[in-house]
């Protein structure tokens, strides 16, 4: 008797906010300060480590972690105004990507 093995995979979707906070923590070395960052937390001008080099590194990490492409003209200071603004930007990029794949 032959038994057919079937592999089952559990796909766990992580909230984009959590992934983005992890990216910020990794790139900026926030440590425990990460816990204080909420949706309305100001990023630019509030987190000293968030300079132009860090912004580029974060953009590259977002592209890699979310499988999205971000063009230079899509980014402005407003994108990095708050955590919520950054999350909204990524969610919009994901929605646009999903529309293209449908």
Number of C-alpha atoms within 10 A of each C-alpha: 3 4 5 6 6 6 6 6 6 6 6 6 6 8 9 16 18 11 15 20 19 16 18 23 16 14 16 19 13 16 11 9 10 15 10 7 15 13 13 11 15 16 21 18 11 11 13 9 16 18 13 9 9 14 19 13 16 19 18 14 18 19 15 11 13 15 12 17 14 14 8 9 6 8 14 9 10 11 18 19 17 20 22 18 18 19 21 15 17 21 15 12 18 17 12 12 14 10 9 8 7 5
